[in-house]
Amino acid sequence: MNEIQPPQKMTIRYEVPITWLIGGFGIVASSLFYAGWQAADLKTQLESAVRLGKEVMQKQDAMTKDLMELKVKDQLFDAKISQIEQRLNKVDK
């Protein structure tokens, strides 16, 4: 009689030396440390860029305000000049 035999299972054993495991964990830890260091540097650069951006916007707002004041002063001077010209024209007549 032929009995049906179950298929044989193959097992593969992995053996890794402890020094490789320690080295692998060391590499992972160093990589994470380096990535954190780079992230901290990028955060510092971003904060610096944001601060500089705010300063530029404040300076731009101040310059815009000064420009508007100059335009108003220019219009006032133009109005005074036209008044003086009108008075001169009246005196000349």
C-alpha positions as CSV (number, residue, x, y, z in Angstrom):
1,M,0.0,0.0,0.0
2,N,1.1,3.4,-0.9
3,E,0.7,5.9,1.8
4,I,0.6,9.5,0.9
5,Q,3.4,11.3,2.6
6,P,3.0,14.9,3.6
7,P,5.4,17.2,1.7
8,Q,8.7,17.7,3.5
9,K,9.3,21.1,5.0
10,M,12.6,22.8,4.4
11,T,13.9,24.8,7.3
12,I,16.7,27.3,6.8
13,R,18.6,28.5,9.8
14,Y,20.1,32.0,9.9
15,E,23.1,32.5,12.0
16,V,24.4,36.0,12.4
17,P,27.5,36.8,14.5
18,I,26.8,39.1,17.4
19,T,29.5,41.5,16.2
20,W,27.4,42.0,13.0
21,L,24.3,42.7,15.1
22,I,26.1,45.2,17.2
23,G,27.6,46.8,14.1
24,G,24.2,47.0,12.5
25,F,22.6,48.6,15.5
26,G,25.5,51.0,15.7
27,I,25.1,52.0,12.0
28,V,21.3,52.5,12.5
29,A,22.0,54.6,15.7
30,S,24.6,56.7,13.9
31,S,22.3,57.3,10.9
32,L,19.5,58.4,13.2
33,F,21.8,60.7,15.1
34,Y,23.1,62.2,11.9
35,A,19.5,62.6,10.5
36,G,18.5,64.4,13.8
37,W,21.5,66.6,13.6
38,Q,20.7,67.6,10.0
39,A,17.0,68.2,10.9
40,A,18.1,70.5,13.8
41,D,20.3,72.4,11.4
42,L,17.5,72.7,8.9
43,K,15.2,73.9,11.6
44,T,17.7,76.6,12.6
45,Q,18.0,77.7,9.0
46,L,14.2,77.8,8.6
47,E,13.8,79.9,11.8
48,S,16.5,82.3,10.5
49,A,14.8,82.6,7.1
50,V,11.5,83.3,8.8
51,R,13.0,85.9,11.0
52,L,14.7,87.6,8.1
53,G,11.5,87.4,6.1
54,K,9.6,89.2,8.8
55,E,12.3,91.9,9.0
56,V,12.2,92.4,5.3
57,M,8.4,92.7,5.4
58,Q,8.6,95.2,8.3
59,K,11.2,97.3,6.3
60,Q,9.0,97.1,3.2
61,D,6.0,98.3,5.2
62,A,8.0,101.2,6.7
63,M,9.2,102.1,3.2
64,T,5.7,102.0,1.8
65,K,4.5,104.2,4.6
66,D,7.3,106.7,4.0
67,L,6.6,106.7,0.3
68,M,2.9,107.4,0.9
69,E,3.9,110.3,3.2
70,L,6.2,111.6,0.5
71,K,3.4,111.5,-2.0
72,V,1.1,113.4,0.3
73,K,3.9,116.0,0.9
74,D,4.5,116.2,-2.8
75,Q,0.8,116.9,-3.4
76,L,0.8,119.5,-0.7
77,F,3.8,121.2,-2.2
78,D,2.1,121.1,-5.7
79,A,-1.0,122.7,-4.2
80,K,1.1,125.4,-2.5
81,I,3.0,126.1,-5.8
82,S,-0.3,126.4,-7.7
83,Q,-1.7,128.8,-5.1
84,I,1.4,130.9,-5.3
85,E,1.2,130.9,-9.1
86,Q,-2.4,131.9,-8.9
87,R,-1.5,134.8,-6.6
88,L,1.3,135.9,-8.9
89,N,-1.1,135.8,-11.8
90,K,-3.6,138.0,-9.9
91,V,-0.8,140.5,-9.0
92,D,0.5,140.6,-12.6
93,K,-3.0,141.5,-13.8
